[in-house]
Amino acid sequence: MKILVVDDEKNIRESIARYLTLEGFEVVQASDGINGKTALTQWSFDAAIIDLKMPRMDGLQLLEWIGEQGPVLPVIMISAFGEINDAVHAMKLGALDYIVKPFNPEELTLRLNRLIKDDVQAKNSLHTAKKTETNLIGNSKEMIKIKDVIKKVAKAPSNILITGESGTGKEVTARLIHELSDRSERQFVPVNLGGIPDNLLESELFGYEKGAFTGADYRKIGLFEVASGGTLFLDEIGEMPVLLQVKLLRVLQERKIVRIGSTNQIPVDIKVIAATNRILEDEIVAGRFREDLYYRLNVVKIHLPPLRERLEDIAEITGFFIEKYNERFKKKIKTISSAAINKLSAYSFPGNIRELENIIERAFIFCDTDTISENELMLPDSGTKKLPLAQSVTVKDVERDAIVRALEKWNENRTKAALELGISRRTLINKIREYQL
């Protein structure tokens, strides 16, 4: 990966370059904004690290040029001046992070890797969303209604709550809303609340000041600030600890955040999209989710139905995955047989679209013709009929059965079972307690 480092202080610039080179990056150096601009027009970079105060063209001027005429790439601003206004200005111009000198080079590398990874994922998701909006969501009657809602809410500044089982496409839907909004040129920041330990979640979201606690050797910009001007996607919102729910509610009300270790309020301009596979109304009754936060998030609610309730979409979604994996596997599979579609339609899909994708990917490994047949489809309990959900089996029955099978498959290893089910380990533990497994 190629990184551009722009700083007028030669010793700092070369120090950053040396460290990044040792970490495996290819580094190009520029001594000021003018030279940085020239480099950006000559080469393609994966990211840029730009100093704020420089002669001729400073970091903000270069950042403004990048936003108007330059390439699309993640930018980290660095500065010896820890002014809040400078950080906010840089974020509004498109910087994704802001670090105050002196800083830990390991932390710089961690942030750089994260931003590059997020940028690649965002570009892939944008390509997918723009290319296959209909295929990703489906063309059943329910999906057509949902697509219409998405187009309308994307233009509104309101908070959105997306509900649905794991694997139904909640993050894809959130990204699509972002790409259809007037914030599409700014950052889409996904946060998996179930994947971050409780003791780290607050600092990840709100950031902290240098010296705020033991080990806080530098200022950290939180994800609320990173997402300012764009969209913050709070996945698995039902996993958020109650104490943090209070702070989130305040942010949604005031549109300001306070870093840990500070009393200064920092304005944030964000569109918040939250998602959950839980029934939040039940969580409110159980005291695990705040009712006032629920209503603040639930301005517009989009419920994504499970795949078993829209079987007419299976052929279309499968066609999308065939196109996707033809490119990845370098194959030329044209279609899937009618018998194979019937076999898929007779399956209950506890893992929803994510599980269907895994099934098609496995089929690609074994398919040697231009058509996927039923023989290449490896389904759990594939010889059984589809569960008669509407008559005798509830969604909870299906969920419980899926959890039991995953735990048995992985010899009670909860981490691996959670990964297979597409949920966090914490959610799995709560479900085990709920079903008394």
C-alpha positions as a Python dict, from the first residue, in 0.01 Angstrom:
ca = {
    (1, 'M'): (0, 0, 0),
    (2, 'K'): (127, 346, -91),
    (3, 'I'): (106, 631, 160),
    (4, 'L'): (171, 1003, 108),
    (5, 'V'): (330, 1187, 403),
    (6, 'V'): (314, 1568, 381),
    (7, 'D'): (500, 1763, 652),
    (8, 'D'): (738, 2059, 639),
    (9, 'E'): (938, 1929, 937),
    (10, 'K'): (1193, 1699, 775),
    (11, 'N'): (1279, 1500, 1089),
    (12, 'I'): (913, 1420, 1162),
    (13, 'R'): (835, 1343, 798),
    (14, 'E'): (1130, 1107, 766),
    (15, 'S'): (1060, 946, 1103),
    (16, 'I'): (704, 864, 997),
    (17, 'A'): (828, 737, 661),
    (18, 'R'): (1089, 510, 821),
    (19, 'Y'): (838, 357, 1060),
    (20, 'L'): (573, 301, 793),
    (21, 'T'): (834, 147, 562),
    (22, 'L'): (926, -102, 835),
    (23, 'E'): (555, -184, 862),
    (24, 'G'): (545, -273, 492),
    (25, 'F'): (407, 48, 342),
    (26, 'E'): (549, 224, 36),
    (27, 'V'): (593, 589, 135),
    (28, 'V'): (622, 906, -73),
    (29, 'Q'): (726, 1225, 108),
    (30, 'A'): (630, 1587, 36),
    (31, 'S'): (765, 1893, 218),
    (32, 'D'): (455, 2113, 184),
    (33, 'G'): (104, 2128, 40),
    (34, 'I'): (218, 2228, -310),
    (35, 'N'): (450, 1927, -337),
    (36, 'G'): (179, 1709, -182),
    (37, 'K'): (-67, 1825, -447),
    (38, 'T'): (186, 1744, -720),
    (39, 'A'): (239, 1395, -578),
    (40, 'L'): (-136, 1331, -566),
    (41, 'T'): (-167, 1418, -934),
    (42, 'Q'): (126, 1193, -1033),
    (43, 'W'): (62, 877, -829),
    (44, 'S'): (-223, 680, -680),
    (45, 'F'): (-222, 652, -300),
    (46, 'D'): (-414, 438, -51),
    (47, 'A'): (-405, 712, 216),
    (48, 'A'): (-239, 1041, 308),
    (49, 'I'): (-94, 1178, 632),
    (50, 'I'): (-95, 1559, 618),
    (51, 'D'): (43, 1817, 861),
    (52, 'L'): (-185, 2107, 947),
    (53, 'K'): (57, 2403, 956),
    (54, 'M'): (286, 2431, 652),
    (55, 'P'): (422, 2712, 432),
    (56, 'R'): (288, 2793, 83),
    (57, 'M'): (-15, 2560, 104),
    (58, 'D'): (-116, 2439, 449),
    (59, 'G'): (-288, 2113, 536),
    (60, 'L'): (-641, 2253, 533),
    (61, 'Q'): (-589, 2409, 190),
    (62, 'L'): (-454, 2081, 56),
    (63, 'L'): (-744, 1894, 214),
    (64, 'E'): (-990, 2136, 53),
    (65, 'W'): (-826, 2080, -287),
    (66, 'I'): (-848, 1702, -238),
    (67, 'G'): (-1219, 1732, -161),
    (68, 'E'): (-1291, 1948, -466),
    (69, 'Q'): (-1052, 1822, -734),
    (70, 'G'): (-824, 1556, -592),
    (71, 'P'): (-850, 1178, -556),
    (72, 'V'): (-1084, 1009, -310),
    (73, 'L'): (-870, 866, -29),
    (74, 'P'): (-864, 855, 354),
    (75, 'V'): (-667, 1139, 515),
    (76, 'I'): (-518, 1165, 864),
    (77, 'M'): (-435, 1519, 978),
    (78, 'I'): (-144, 1568, 1221),
    (79, 'S'): (-55, 1882, 1412),
    (80, 'A'): (146, 2013, 1705),
    (81, 'F'): (-148, 2244, 1777),
    (82, 'G'): (-430, 2062, 1953),
    (83, 'E'): (-702, 2315, 1872),
    (84, 'I'): (-1056, 2178, 1867),
    (85, 'N'): (-1162, 2421, 1594),
    (86, 'D'): (-882, 2297, 1369),
    (87, 'A'): (-986, 1935, 1424),
    (88, 'V'): (-1352, 2011, 1351),
    (89, 'H'): (-1257, 2212, 1041),
    (90, 'A'): (-1037, 1929, 915),
    (91, 'M'): (-1314, 1673, 971),
    (92, 'K'): (-1564, 1891, 783),
    (93, 'L'): (-1323, 1914, 491),
    (94, 'G'): (-1301, 1535, 477),
    (95, 'A'): (-1021, 1424, 711),
    (96, 'L'): (-1109, 1095, 878),
    (97, 'D'): (-876, 1130, 1177),
    (98, 'Y'): (-680, 1400, 1361),
    (99, 'I'): (-372, 1326, 1572),
    (100, 'V'): (-180, 1572, 1790),
    (101, 'K'): (202, 1562, 1792),
    (102, 'P'): (390, 1398, 1951),
    (103, 'F'): (211, 1071, 1889),
    (104, 'N'): (279, 701, 1921),
    (105, 'P'): (384, 566, 1576),
    (106, 'E'): (218, 233, 1657),
    (107, 'E'): (-112, 413, 1715),
    (108, 'L'): (-68, 600, 1386),
    (109, 'T'): (-18, 269, 1207),
    (110, 'L'): (-323, 114, 1374),
    (111, 'R'): (-541, 407, 1273),
    (112, 'L'): (-398, 409, 922),
    (113, 'N'): (-467, 38, 872),
    (114, 'R'): (-821, 79, 1006),
    (115, 'L'): (-898, 372, 778),
    (116, 'I'): (-760, 194, 471),
    (117, 'K'): (-960, -118, 555),
    (118, 'D'): (-1279, 84, 608),
    (119, 'D'): (-1215, 274, 284),
    (120, 'V'): (-1176, -47, 84),
    (121, 'Q'): (-1492, -193, 239),
    (122, 'A'): (-1685, 128, 175),
    (123, 'K'): (-1576, 138, -190),
    (124, 'N'): (-1667, -228, -237),
    (125, 'S'): (-2004, -174, -74),
    (126, 'L'): (-2065, 140, -279),
    (127, 'H'): (-1982, -50, -598),
    (128, 'T'): (-2216, -329, -495),
    (129, 'A'): (-2495, -94, -388),
    (130, 'K'): (-2482, 112, -707),
    (131, 'K'): (-2449, -191, -933),
    (132, 'T'): (-2703, -424, -773),
    (133, 'E'): (-2949, -226, -564),
    (134, 'T'): (-3242, -438, -678),
    (135, 'N'): (-3061, -771, -654),
    (136, 'L'): (-2933, -708, -304),
    (137, 'I'): (-3273, -629, -163),
    (138, 'G'): (-3497, -833, -391),
    (139, 'N'): (-3808, -763, -596),
    (140, 'S'): (-4079, -927, -390),
    (141, 'K'): (-4378, -715, -292),
    (142, 'E'): (-4234, -647, 53),
    (143, 'M'): (-3893, -552, -81),
    (144, 'I'): (-4039, -309, -334),
    (145, 'K'): (-4212, -130, -46),
    (146, 'I'): (-3890, -124, 156),
    (147, 'K'): (-3694, 16, -139),
    (148, 'D'): (-3947, 296, -170),
    (149, 'V'): (-3910, 377, 201),
    (150, 'I'): (-3529, 373, 170),
    (151, 'K'): (-3534, 628, -113),
    (152, 'K'): (-3756, 860, 90),
    (153, 'V'): (-3574, 839, 424),
    (154, 'A'): (-3232, 875, 260),
    (155, 'K'): (-3311, 1238, 181),
    (156, 'A'): (-3432, 1315, 535),
    (157, 'P'): (-3204, 1403, 829),
    (158, 'S'): (-3402, 1177, 1064),
    (159, 'N'): (-3262, 887, 1269),
    (160, 'I'): (-3343, 541, 1135),
    (161, 'L'): (-3385, 205, 1308),
    (162, 'I'): (-3336, -110, 1098),
    (163, 'T'): (-3462, -435, 1247),
    (164, 'G'): (-3442, -793, 1131),
    (165, 'E'): (-3280, -1126, 1199),
    (166, 'S'): (-2906, -1179, 1152),
    (167, 'G'): (-2811, -1205, 787),
    (168, 'T'): (-3110, -1015, 645),
    (169, 'G'): (-2895, -731, 508),
    (170, 'K'): (-2917, -457, 771),
    (171, 'E'): (-2571, -309, 706),
    (172, 'V'): (-2619, -328, 329),
    (173, 'T'): (-2945, -138, 374),
    (174, 'A'): (-2775, 122, 593),
    (175, 'R'): (-2499, 173, 335),
    (176, 'L'): (-2759, 209, 60),
    (177, 'I'): (-2940, 477, 261),
    (178, 'H'): (-2609, 660, 302),
    (179, 'E'): (-2524, 639, -68),
    (180, 'L'): (-2866, 776, -166),
    (181, 'S'): (-2838, 1064, 81),
    (182, 'D'): (-2678, 1407, 40),
    (183, 'R'): (-2401, 1278, 271),
    (184, 'S'): (-2281, 1016, 24),
    (185, 'E'): (-1953, 1197, -44),
    (186, 'R'): (-1865, 1184, 325),
    (187, 'Q'): (-1775, 897, 555),
    (188, 'F'): (-1997, 598, 634),
    (189, 'V'): (-1872, 475, 972),
    (190, 'P'): (-1999, 131, 1083),
    (191, 'V'): (-1965, 36, 1449),
    (192, 'N'): (-2039, -318, 1569),
    (193, 'L'): (-2142, -247, 1928),
    (194, 'G'): (-2150, -617, 2009),
    (195, 'G'): (-1791, -662, 1898),
    (196, 'I'): (-1631, -397, 2122),
    (197, 'P'): (-1575, -472, 2493),
    (198, 'D'): (-1783, -255, 2726),
    (199, 'N'): (-1474, -98, 2885),
    (200, 'L'): (-1348, 23, 2545),
    (201, 'L'): (-1675, 123, 2383),
    (202, 'E'): (-1703, 471, 2534),
    (203, 'S'): (-1351, 572, 2431),
    (204, 'E'): (-1407, 436, 2079),
    (205, 'L'): (-1726, 637, 2036),
    (206, 'F'): (-1638, 959, 2219),
    (207, 'G'): (-1257, 966, 2206),
    (208, 'Y'): (-1041, 1098, 2488),
    (209, 'E'): (-791, 1367, 2579),
    (210, 'K'): (-425, 1306, 2652),
    (211, 'G'): (-388, 1215, 3020),
    (212, 'A'): (-758, 1131, 3062),
    (213, 'F'): (-661, 797, 3218),
    (214, 'T'): (-358, 574, 3262),
    (215, 'G'): (-223, 490, 2918),
    (216, 'A'): (-388, 787, 2743),
    (217, 'D'): (-59, 920, 2604),
    (218, 'Y'): (-219, 1110, 2318),
    (219, 'R'): (-552, 1258, 2213),
    (220, 'K'): (-787, 1015, 2037),
    (221, 'I'): (-1066, 1127, 1805),
    (222, 'G'): (-1380, 920, 1864),
    (223, 'L'): (-1605, 770, 1598),
    (224, 'F'): (-1874, 1035, 1649),
    (225, 'E'): (-1623, 1296, 1531),
    (226, 'V'): (-1488, 1073, 1255),
    (227, 'A'): (-1843, 1037, 1119),
    (228, 'S'): (-1923, 1409, 1142),
    (229, 'G'): (-2067, 1524, 811),
    (230, 'G'): (-2152, 1166, 720),
    (231, 'T'): (-2340, 866, 859),
    (232, 'L'): (-2277, 669, 1178),
    (233, 'F'): (-2412, 314, 1165),
    (234, 'L'): (-2463, 165, 1512),
    (235, 'D'): (-2501, -207, 1451),
    (236, 'E'): (-2638, -430, 1729),
    (237, 'I'): (-2770, -127, 1919),
    (238, 'G'): (-2940, -365, 2162),
    (239, 'E'): (-2594, -463, 2290),
    (240, 'M'): (-2510, -112, 2412),
    (241, 'P'): (-2471, -92, 2793),
    (242, 'V'): (-2745, 110, 2964),
    (243, 'L'): (-2501, 371, 3100),
    (244, 'L'): (-2376, 443, 2749),
    (245, 'Q'): (-2732, 459, 2623),
    (246, 'V'): (-2775, 771, 2837),
    (247, 'K'): (-2475, 937, 2669),
    (248, 'L'): (-2595, 837, 2322),
    (249, 'L'): (-2936, 986, 2397),
    (250, 'R'): (-2770, 1315, 2491),
    (251, 'V'): (-2572, 1317, 2166),
    (252, 'L'): (-2888, 1259, 1964),
    (253, 'Q'): (-3064, 1542, 2147),
    (254, 'E'): (-2785, 1800, 2150),
    (255, 'R'): (-2569, 1692, 1852),
    (256, 'K'): (-2261, 1752, 2066),
    (257, 'I'): (-2008, 1517, 2227),
    (258, 'V'): (-1758, 1550, 2510),
    (259, 'R'): (-1436, 1351, 2495),
    (260, 'I'): (-1333, 1152, 2802),
    (261, 'G'): (-1117, 1377, 3019),
    (262, 'S'): (-1260, 1700, 2879),
    (263, 'T'): (-1547, 1938, 2952),
    (264, 'N'): (-1553, 2098, 2607),
    (265, 'Q'): (-1856, 2024, 2392),
    (266, 'I'): (-1775, 1943, 2029),
    (267, 'P'): (-2051, 1978, 1766),
    (268, 'V'): (-2108, 1672, 1546),
    (269, 'D'): (-2316, 1666, 1230),
    (270, 'I'): (-2419, 1303, 1185),
    (271, 'K'): (-2702, 1097, 1048),
    (272, 'V'): (-2753, 803, 1283),
    (273, 'I'): (-2872, 466, 1159),
    (274, 'A'): (-2910, 195, 1423),
    (275, 'A'): (-2977, -174, 1368),
    (276, 'T'): (-3069, -470, 1584),
    (277, 'N'): (-3177, -832, 1560),
    (278, 'R'): (-3345, -803, 1899),
    (279, 'I'): (-3702, -705, 1976),
    (280, 'L'): (-3628, -377, 2150),
    (281, 'E'): (-3977, -349, 2294),
    (282, 'D'): (-3903, -666, 2493),
    (283, 'E'): (-3563, -526, 2594),
    (284, 'I'): (-3737, -214, 2728),
    (285, 'V'): (-3972, -423, 2941),
    (286, 'A'): (-3674, -622, 3071),
    (287, 'G'): (-3492, -300, 3164),
    (288, 'R'): (-3207, -358, 2920),
    (289, 'F'): (-3292, -74, 2682),
    (290, 'R'): (-3406, 281, 2749),
    (291, 'E'): (-3750, 368, 2621),
    (292, 'D'): (-3657, 733, 2554),
    (293, 'L'): (-3359, 624, 2343),
    (294, 'Y'): (-3581, 381, 2153),
    (295, 'Y'): (-3819, 657, 2050),
    (296, 'R'): (-3530, 890, 1964),
    (297, 'L'): (-3383, 626, 1729),
    (298, 'N'): (-3713, 495, 1597),
    (299, 'V'): (-3813, 802, 1394),
    (300, 'V'): (-3830, 577, 1090),
    (301, 'K'): (-3830, 199, 1127),
    (302, 'I'): (-3736, -38, 847),
    (303, 'H'): (-3799, -405, 916),
    (304, 'L'): (-3621, -653, 690),
    (305, 'P'): (-3813, -981, 668),
    (306, 'P'): (-3628, -1314, 689),
    (307, 'L'): (-3552, -1492, 365),
    (308, 'R'): (-3800, -1772, 443),
    (309, 'E'): (-4079, -1512, 420),
    (310, 'R'): (-3978, -1395, 72),
    (311, 'L'): (-3881, -1712, -109),
    (312, 'E'): (-3969, -1555, -445),
    (313, 'D'): (-3649, -1348, -410),
    (314, 'I'): (-3419, -1651, -387),
    (315, 'A'): (-3365, -1692, -762),
    (316, 'E'): (-3279, -1324, -807),
    (317, 'I'): (-3046, -1307, -507),
    (318, 'T'): (-2880, -1630, -620),
    (319, 'G'): (-2820, -1474, -962),
    (320, 'F'): (-2638, -1186, -795),
    (321, 'F'): (-2415, -1425, -599),
    (322, 'I'): (-2338, -1623, -915),
    (323, 'E'): (-2216, -1303, -1079),
    (324, 'K'): (-2012, -1214, -770),
    (325, 'Y'): (-1841, -1553, -736),
    (326, 'N'): (-1778, -1593, -1109),
    (327, 'E'): (-1546, -1295, -1073),
    (328, 'R'): (-1384, -1428, -757),
    (329, 'F'): (-1343, -1790, -871),
    (330, 'K'): (-1264, -1698, -1234),
    (331, 'K'): (-1545, -1926, -1353),
    (332, 'K'): (-1824, -1885, -1610),
    (333, 'I'): (-2125, -2035, -1438),
    (334, 'K'): (-2436, -1905, -1612),
    (335, 'T'): (-2728, -2013, -1399),
    (336, 'I'): (-2875, -2242, -1135),
    (337, 'S'): (-3112, -2525, -1219),
    (338, 'S'): (-3483, -2522, -1137),
    (339, 'A'): (-3435, -2828, -918),
    (340, 'A'): (-3168, -2643, -724),
    (341, 'I'): (-3398, -2343, -676),
    (342, 'N'): (-3671, -2577, -551),
    (343, 'K'): (-3425, -2731, -306),
    (344, 'L'): (-3331, -2386, -176),
    (345, 'S'): (-3698, -2288, -149),
    (346, 'A'): (-3763, -2593, 69),
    (347, 'Y'): (-3504, -2478, 323),
    (348, 'S'): (-3578, -2244, 616),
    (349, 'F'): (-3255, -2035, 606),
    (350, 'P'): (-3196, -1955, 974),
    (351, 'G'): (-2891, -1755, 860),
    (352, 'N'): (-3091, -1572, 591),
    (353, 'I'): (-2911, -1406, 296),
    (354, 'R'): (-2570, -1452, 456),
    (355, 'E'): (-2632, -1827, 473),
    (356, 'L'): (-2756, -1836, 113),
    (357, 'E'): (-2434, -1665, 3),
    (358, 'N'): (-2226, -1926, 188),
    (359, 'I'): (-2423, -2206, 21),
    (360, 'I'): (-2364, -2059, -326),
    (361, 'E'): (-1994, -2004, -254),
    (362, 'R'): (-1960, -2371, -152),
    (363, 'A'): (-2144, -2474, -469),
    (364, 'F'): (-1889, -2284, -677),
    (365, 'I'): (-1612, -2498, -535),
    (366, 'F'): (-1771, -2820, -660),
    (367, 'C'): (-1950, -2704, -977),
    (368, 'D'): (-1764, -2804, -1297),
    (369, 'T'): (-2033, -2706, -1549),
    (370, 'D'): (-2206, -2379, -1640),
    (371, 'T'): (-2507, -2462, -1421),
    (372, 'I'): (-2530, -2516, -1045),
    (373, 'S'): (-2736, -2828, -981),
    (374, 'E'): (-2907, -2946, -664),
    (375, 'N'): (-2619, -3192, -611),
    (376, 'E'): (-2378, -2904, -548),
    (377, 'L'): (-2599, -2749, -281),
    (378, 'M'): (-2495, -2864, 65),
    (379, 'L'): (-2771, -2775, 309),
    (380, 'P'): (-2801, -2868, 677),
    (381, 'D'): (-3072, -3132, 705),
    (382, 'S'): (-3125, -3094, 332),
    (383, 'G'): (-3347, -3399, 312),
    (384, 'T'): (-3615, -3246, 535),
    (385, 'K'): (-3906, -3038, 422),
    (386, 'K'): (-3926, -2668, 490),
    (387, 'L'): (-4050, -2600, 842),
    (388, 'P'): (-4424, -2516, 846),
    (389, 'L'): (-4360, -2193, 1034),
    (390, 'A'): (-4702, -2043, 985),
    (391, 'Q'): (-4876, -2352, 1126),
    (392, 'S'): (-4680, -2488, 1421),
    (393, 'V'): (-4325, -2356, 1452),
    (394, 'T'): (-4241, -2005, 1574),
    (395, 'V'): (-3944, -1788, 1484),
    (396, 'K'): (-3811, -1852, 1835),
    (397, 'D'): (-3828, -2228, 1767),
    (398, 'V'): (-3618, -2182, 1454),
    (399, 'E'): (-3373, -1957, 1639),
    (400, 'R'): (-3338, -2200, 1929),
    (401, 'D'): (-3282, -2490, 1690),
    (402, 'A'): (-3015, -2297, 1498),
    (403, 'I'): (-2832, -2215, 1823),
    (404, 'V'): (-2844, -2577, 1940),
    (405, 'R'): (-2708, -2703, 1608),
    (406, 'A'): (-2429, -2444, 1602),
    (407, 'L'): (-2323, -2528, 1958),
    (408, 'E'): (-2325, -2900, 1880),
    (409, 'K'): (-2122, -2844, 1563),
    (410, 'W'): (-1853, -2648, 1748),
    (411, 'N'): (-1850, -2862, 2064),
    (412, 'E'): (-2004, -2585, 2278),
    (413, 'N'): (-1743, -2329, 2165),
    (414, 'R'): (-1953, -2014, 2196),
    (415, 'T'): (-1718, -1789, 2002),
    (416, 'K'): (-1719, -2013, 1693),
    (417, 'A'): (-2093, -2079, 1724),
    (418, 'A'): (-2161, -1704, 1737),
    (419, 'L'): (-1951, -1648, 1425),
    (420, 'E'): (-2145, -1914, 1236),
    (421, 'L'): (-2478, -1767, 1347),
    (422, 'G'): (-2371, -1415, 1252),
    (423, 'I'): (-2427, -1271, 1600),
    (424, 'S'): (-2199, -1143, 1875),
    (425, 'R'): (-2078, -1375, 2151),
    (426, 'R'): (-2265, -1159, 2402),
    (427, 'T'): (-2592, -1202, 2210),
    (428, 'L'): (-2536, -1578, 2196),
    (429, 'I'): (-2483, -1594, 2573),
    (430, 'N'): (-2804, -1397, 2628),
    (431, 'K'): (-2992, -1632, 2394),
    (432, 'I'): (-2854, -1938, 2575),
    (433, 'R'): (-2989, -1796, 2900),
    (434, 'E'): (-3320, -1704, 2739),
    (435, 'Y'): (-3373, -2055, 2601),
    (436, 'Q'): (-3216, -2221, 2909),
    (437, 'L'): (-2974, -2421, 2695),
}
